[in-house]
């Protein structure tokens, strides 16, 4: 019997996924969009400090940007599935990049002009999100998507940590106007850098359908996956209550209970550190019951409102925020990966848009309601309810069919070979 050669016995070493040109371009484009998104509020804040923009004007501009985001998310999900994910990202980046200089023209002159431009910028931001999710599934092989999604999440966390301080520093050195133009260039990079994918959109004549009808098709696709609906409900509940409560209550508790803003700063830094750790960990961790592990990690967010509720040492408050950031990433990455794997490819952008529309779209409502709730019922009652929801919502979601692995169970009496063939297709 002949001995196989070394070349035959040792498989070729795979290039690190982030060093492949297509993934590197996708990651860079996603990071550029994140930097532009997170830098803008802080640049406008500097404009308030130097008197160029009023506090009321800042609120109007940021509110209209949110409106643009919420309107564009479902529409872009339909367009990305109907035409091209790459094309949707391109036009979203171009639109946001073109609208940002218009905000510069309105700065100190017309809040109305800035608000109109902010709607377009928000629409570009919203249009990118589901299209990027679907484009990742087109470009990256299934077995490597979790690592890429973890790298994307790592970029998001680094962006939220770096972008505010960098924007403020460069804004002070170069001026708000120059930095606004810089964010326009970031949006253009976000639109131009990502490579084209292998679009699963069927070719040939299509019957004329409305945007609403096609979005409804995406909702029906989401309903085919009970684990997705249950997980989305849990995520929305945690963000709407836990995230909103901790965002509003943390500055109050830091000031009133500990008498220093250091706890506020340390807790926020701890949340970011936890997110970074979670993204690094989940890049390689593959628990057998991945869905249950992700939902258990999401429930860890409940420790943040609980720590603000109890008279504990400040170190425990920071540790609770580390757990919250860790848990969000240990949930997000498997969640995105499972959605890319399980959802019908031609409807992936629409299902992703439903995800962002609910989980992120309802967050401003939670932020708006938490402060009046604390004023009416007291911080103790509100934080207790929010902590309970954070713990219970993922627990109930874990009971949904397919939640154990974020995957629909195979039909009964289905031969194993058939399952494998279907998976490879």
Residue pairs with C-beta under 8 A, 6 or more apart in sequence:
17 23
17 140
17 144
17 147
17 148
17 151
18 24
18 27
18 148
18 151
21 195
22 139
22 195
23 139
23 140
23 148
25 193
25 194
25 195
26 132
26 135
26 136
26 139
26 148
26 193
26 194
26 195
27 148
27 151
27 152
27 155
28 189
28 193
29 89
29 93
29 132
29 189
29 190
29 191
29 192
29 193
29 194
30 132
30 152
30 155
30 190
30 194
31 155
31 158
31 159
32 186
32 187
32 189
32 190
32 193
33 93
33 125
33 128
33 132
33 186
33 187
33 190
34 155
34 156
34 159
34 160
34 163
35 159
35 162
35 163
35 183
35 186
36 96
36 100
36 183
36 184
36 186
36 187
36 190
37 125
37 159
38 159
38 160
38 163
38 164
38 167
39 163
39 164
39 166
39 167
39 179
39 183
39 186
40 65
40 100
40 121
40 167
40 180
40 183
41 62
42 163
42 164
42 167
42 168
42 171
43 167
43 168
43 171
43 176
43 179
43 180
43 183
44 53
44 58
44 61
44 62
44 176
45 58
45 168
46 168
46 171
46 172
46 176
47 53
47 58
47 107
47 108
47 176
48 54
48 55
48 57
48 58
50 176
52 107
52 108
52 176
53 61
53 107
53 108
53 111
53 114
54 111
57 111
57 114
60 111
60 114
60 115
61 103
61 111
61 114
61 115
61 118
62 118
64 115
64 116
64 118
64 119
64 122
65 118
65 119
65 121
65 122
65 125
66 122
66 364
67 119
67 122
68 118
68 119
68 120
68 121
68 122
68 123
68 124
68 125
68 126
69 122
69 123
69 125
69 126
69 360
69 361
70 122
70 126
70 357
70 361
71 123
71 126
72 92
72 122
72 123
72 124
72 125
72 126
72 127
73 126
73 127
73 129
73 130
73 353
73 356
73 357
73 361
74 211
74 215
74 350
74 353
74 354
74 357
75 127
75 211
76 88
76 92
76 126
76 127
76 128
76 129
76 130
76 131
76 349
76 353
77 130
77 131
77 215
77 218
77 349
77 350
77 351
77 352
77 353
77 354
78 211
78 214
78 215
78 218
78 349
78 350
78 353
79 88
79 127
80 88
80 130
80 131
80 134
80 349
80 350
81 134
81 201
81 214
81 218
81 346
81 347
81 348
81 349
81 350
82 201
82 206
82 214
83 201
84 196
84 199
84 201
85 131
85 132
85 134
85 135
85 138
85 197
85 199
85 349
86 135
86 194
86 195
86 196
86 197
86 199
88 127
88 128
88 131
88 349
89 127
89 128
89 131
89 132
89 135
89 190
89 191
89 194
90 191
90 192
90 194
91 127
91 191
92 123
92 124
92 125
92 127
92 128
92 131
92 190
92 191
93 124
93 128
93 187
93 188
93 189
93 190
93 191
93 192
94 124
94 187
94 188
94 191
95 120
95 123
95 124
95 127
96 120
96 121
96 123
96 124
96 125
96 184
96 187
96 190
96 191
97 124
97 184
97 185
97 186
97 187
97 188
97 191
98 120
98 184
99 117
99 118
99 120
99 121
99 124
100 117
100 121
100 180
100 181
100 183
100 184
100 187
101 180
101 181
101 184
102 113
102 114
102 116
102 117
102 120
103 113
103 114
103 117
103 118
103 121
103 180
104 177
104 180
104 181
105 113
106 112
106 113
106 114
106 117
107 114
107 176
107 177
107 180
121 187
124 187
126 356
128 190
129 352
129 353
129 356
130 349
130 350
130 352
130 353
130 355
130 356
131 349
132 152
132 194
133 336
133 339
133 340
133 348
133 349
133 352
134 340
134 348
134 349
134 352
135 194
135 197
136 145
136 148
136 149
136 152
136 336
136 340
137 145
137 197
137 340
137 345
137 348
138 197
138 198
138 199
138 200
139 195
139 197
139 198
140 148
142 340
142 341
145 337
145 340
145 341
146 282
146 283
146 286
146 333
146 334
146 337
147 283
147 284
149 332
149 333
149 336
149 337
149 340
150 279
150 280
150 282
150 283
150 329
150 333
151 279
151 283
153 275
153 278
153 279
153 282
153 329
153 332
153 333
154 276
154 279
154 280
154 283
156 275
157 272
157 275
157 276
157 279
157 325
157 329
158 276
160 272
160 275
161 269
161 272
161 276
167 179
170 179
170 182
171 179
174 182
200 345
200 346
200 348
201 346
202 346
214 350
215 350
215 353
217 347
217 350
218 347
218 349
218 350
218 351
218 353
218 354
219 350
219 354
221 343
221 344
221 347
221 350
221 351
222 228
222 229
222 232
222 343
222 351
222 354
223 229
224 408
225 342
225 343
225 402
225 408
226 400
226 401
226 402
226 403
227 291
227 338
227 397
227 400
227 401
227 402
227 403
227 406
227 407
227 408
228 338
228 339
228 342
228 343
228 351
228 406
229 400
230 396
230 397
230 398
230 399
230 400
230 403
231 291
231 294
231 295
231 335
231 397
231 400
231 403
231 406
232 354
232 355
232 358
232 359
233 393
233 397
234 295
234 298
234 393
234 394
234 396
234 397
235 298
235 331
235 335
235 359
236 358
236 359
236 362
237 389
237 390
237 393
238 298
238 301
238 389
238 390
238 393
238 394
239 359
239 360
239 362
239 363
239 366
240 362
240 363
240 365
240 366
241 366
241 385
241 386
241 389
241 390
242 301
242 302
242 304
242 305
242 324
242 386
242 387
242 389
242 390
243 301
243 363
243 366
244 363
244 366
244 367
244 369
244 370
244 386
245 305
245 308
245 366
245 370
245 382
245 383
245 386
246 304
246 305
246 308
246 321
246 324
246 386
247 367
247 370
248 367
248 370
248 371
248 374
249 305
249 308
249 370
249 374
249 379
249 382
249 383
250 263
250 264
250 267
250 268
250 308
251 261
251 264
252 374
252 379
253 263
253 308
253 317
253 379
254 260
254 261
254 262
254 263
254 264
254 267
255 261
255 264
257 311
258 314
262 314
263 314
263 317
263 318
266 314
266 317
266 318
267 317
267 318
267 320
267 321
268 321
269 318
270 318
270 319
270 321
270 322
270 325
271 304
271 321
271 322
271 324
271 325
272 325
273 322
273 325
274 321
274 322
274 323
274 324
274 325
274 326
274 327
274 328
274 329
275 325
275 326
275 328
275 329
276 325
277 322
277 325
277 326
277 329
278 297
278 325
278 326
278 327
278 328
278 329
278 330
278 333
279 329
279 333
281 326
281 329
281 330
282 329
282 330
282 333
282 334
283 333
287 293
288 405
289 404
289 405
290 334
290 338
290 405
290 406
291 334
291 338
291 398
291 402
291 403
291 404
291 405
291 406
291 407
292 398
292 403
292 404
293 330
293 334
294 330
294 331
294 334
294 335
294 406
295 331
295 394
295 395
295 397
295 398
295 403
296 394
296 398
297 326
297 327
297 328
297 330
297 331
298 327
298 328
298 330
298 331
298 394
299 327
299 390
299 391
299 393
299 394
299 395
300 323
300 324
300 326
300 327
301 323
301 324
301 327
301 328
301 390
302 386
302 387
302 388
302 389
302 390
302 391
303 320
303 323
303 324
303 387
304 320
304 321
304 323
304 324
304 390
305 383
305 384
305 386
305 387
305 390
306 320
306 383
306 387
307 316
307 317
307 319
307 320
307 321
308 317
308 379
308 383
309 379
309 380
309 383
309 384
309 387
334 406
335 406
338 406
338 407
339 348
339 351
339 352
339 355
340 348
341 407
342 406
342 407
342 408
343 351
370 382
373 382
374 382
397 403
398 404
401 408
401 409
402 408
402 409
410 419
